[in-house]
Amino acid sequence: MAEPIRVRLAEVAKALGGELVRYKRLGGLGNEGFKLEVRDGRRIRRYAVKLYQGRNARLKAEKELALFRLMPRHGLRAPRIALVDLEGEFAGRPLLA
């Protein structure tokens, strides 16, 4: 049986260096997006987390990561990536945060 999403997101929060305070599902067409609030000492940090799903989940994450790294070279703003987990170690699926 799969772990509840809160348990998986708590592992992601730990990997980001803190404790999960709350999360909100953001949706997504082919993947799942979440907004996480993570307590890091006295501060609350906010992260967007994208969990990739499907047969090509890792490939989708790799392509998006490559795109995010390429965007600034062309004068475009890109999300700042705080965590890359292509193996699905923290949430059971590849993710970018």
One Martini backbone bead per residue (centre of mass of N, CA, C, O) as a GRO file, in nm:
protein
   97
    1MET     BB    1   0.097   0.036   0.022
    2ALA     BB    2   0.072   0.357  -0.005
    3GLU     BB    3   0.172   0.639   0.106
    4PRO     BB    4   0.085   0.911   0.226
    5ILE     BB    5   0.144   1.225   0.119
    6ARG     BB    6   0.236   1.348   0.389
    7VAL     BB    7   0.472   1.155   0.435
    8ARG     BB    8   0.627   1.222   0.175
    9LEU     BB    9   0.646   1.535   0.228
   10ALA     BB   10   0.807   1.509   0.492
   11GLU     BB   11   1.060   1.399   0.348
   12VAL     BB   12   1.108   1.645   0.174
   13ALA     BB   13   1.140   1.848   0.406
   14LYS     BB   14   1.391   1.713   0.523
   15ALA     BB   15   1.565   1.748   0.262
   16LEU     BB   16   1.524   2.075   0.299
   17GLY     BB   17   1.577   2.116   0.632
   18GLY     BB   18   1.289   2.028   0.769
   19GLU     BB   19   0.946   2.085   0.866
   20LEU     BB   20   0.630   2.007   0.816
   21VAL     BB   21   0.346   2.217   0.828
   22ARG     BB   22   0.230   2.251   0.523
   23TYR     BB   23  -0.008   2.174   0.253
   24LYS     BB   24  -0.081   2.215  -0.109
   25ARG     BB   25  -0.266   2.139  -0.369
   26LEU     BB   26  -0.219   2.231  -0.726
   27GLY     BB   27  -0.187   2.019  -0.935
   28GLY     BB   28  -0.222   1.878  -1.266
   29LEU     BB   29  -0.202   1.688  -1.543
   30GLY     BB   30   0.069   1.475  -1.536
   31ASN     BB   31   0.113   1.593  -1.249
   32GLU     BB   32   0.221   1.697  -0.919
   33GLY     BB   33   0.139   1.977  -0.711
   34PHE     BB   34   0.306   2.166  -0.440
   35LYS     BB   35   0.275   2.346  -0.137
   36LEU     BB   36   0.531   2.422   0.096
   37GLU     BB   37   0.577   2.432   0.453
   38VAL     BB   38   0.894   2.496   0.616
   39ARG     BB   39   1.065   2.439   0.906
   40ASP     BB   40   1.361   2.652   0.986
   41GLY     BB   41   1.347   2.679   1.279
   42ARG     BB   42   1.200   3.000   1.283
   43ARG     BB   43   1.142   2.950   0.989
   44ILE     BB   44   0.941   2.985   0.695
   45ARG     BB   45   0.936   2.791   0.409
   46ARG     BB   46   0.874   2.804   0.055
   47TYR     BB   47   0.754   2.546  -0.174
   48ALA     BB   48   0.775   2.396  -0.485
   49VAL     BB   49   0.632   2.079  -0.587
   50LYS     BB   50   0.721   1.820  -0.823
   51LEU     BB   51   0.550   1.528  -0.921
   52TYR     BB   52   0.630   1.260  -1.111
   53GLN     BB   53   0.453   1.068  -1.362
   54GLY     BB   54   0.494   0.771  -1.502
   55ARG     BB   55   0.701   0.611  -1.719
   56ASN     BB   56   0.858   0.914  -1.776
   57ALA     BB   57   0.932   1.071  -1.514
   58ARG     BB   58   1.238   1.114  -1.521
   59LEU     BB   59   1.256   1.244  -1.801
   60LYS     BB   60   1.078   1.488  -1.735
   61ALA     BB   61   1.259   1.599  -1.509
   62GLU     BB   62   1.519   1.632  -1.675
   63LYS     BB   63   1.406   1.828  -1.887
   64GLU     BB   64   1.314   2.052  -1.693
   65LEU     BB   65   1.588   2.102  -1.564
   66ALA     BB   66   1.734   2.183  -1.824
   67LEU     BB   67   1.552   2.424  -1.883
   68PHE     BB   68   1.606   2.586  -1.620
   69ARG     BB   69   1.918   2.610  -1.687
   70LEU     BB   70   1.879   2.762  -1.972
   71MET     BB   71   1.709   3.024  -1.939
   72PRO     BB   72   1.923   3.239  -1.827
   73ARG     BB   73   2.096   3.238  -2.098
   74HIS     BB   74   1.816   3.391  -2.231
   75GLY     BB   75   1.682   3.595  -2.008
   76LEU     BB   76   1.525   3.393  -1.823
   77ARG     BB   77   1.320   3.305  -1.582
   78ALA     BB   78   1.378   3.073  -1.312
   79PRO     BB   79   1.356   2.842  -1.107
   80ARG     BB   80   1.469   2.762  -0.794
   81ILE     BB   81   1.655   2.485  -0.711
   82ALA     BB   82   1.660   2.282  -0.405
   83LEU     BB   83   1.555   1.992  -0.529
   84VAL     BB   84   1.680   1.673  -0.648
   85ASP     BB   85   1.479   1.364  -0.739
   86LEU     BB   86   1.516   1.109  -0.970
   87GLU     BB   87   1.468   0.835  -0.786
   88GLY     BB   88   1.246   0.867  -0.546
   89GLU     BB   89   1.343   0.867  -0.239
   90PHE     BB   90   1.124   1.067  -0.087
   91ALA     BB   91   0.829   1.013  -0.275
   92GLY     BB   92   0.850   0.768  -0.500
   93ARG     BB   93   0.926   1.007  -0.697
   94PRO     BB   94   1.009   1.224  -0.899
   95LEU     BB   95   1.166   1.554  -0.819
   96LEU     BB   96   1.099   1.908  -0.778
   97ALA     BB   97   1.195   2.214  -0.558
   0.00000   0.00000   0.00000
